Amino acid sequence: MTRNKEAILFLSIGILGILSGIFIFPIYIPDVIGKELITPGFFPFLALFIIIISAIAEAISIMKKKDKTEKREFWEKGKGKQAAIIIAIFVFYIFVAINLFGFYLASLLLLIGVIRYLGEKRWWMSLIISIGVIGIIHLLFNMQLGVNFPNSIFF
């Protein structure tokens, strides 16, 4: 991929983020009656803002380079396929698995699967990491913040 194409890719990500922040995200984030500093929409917009700034900064950095026709690989060979598979797994997790199995079991299966797919050979290590991550999420969001996760017949 040439540097010009790479710069266009990052600018497109930034523009898509800006359009999403203006037109899509406000529909799904509930409005809070009180004017508190941190509302339910704060963190999604903060993450979107960081993505937009990073993408635009990377595009500017690429455009400042002298040799714009230099070709370089965007990903190592096979990494694009690996990223597409992981994105497909996450889409399945969000739209199907959470509804079928509930948050906890679906997340456990997702984390074990992704950790194993990325190269961890030891089952017990994948299981310990997955249980630890889900435990921390449960402590922070469910117990401390009172956020209820989707339930199913298992949990």
Salt bridges, closest charged atoms under 4 A:
GLU6 OE2 - ARG72 NH2 2.57
GLU70 OE1 - ARG3 NH2 3.11
GLU120 OE2 - ARG122 NE 2.84
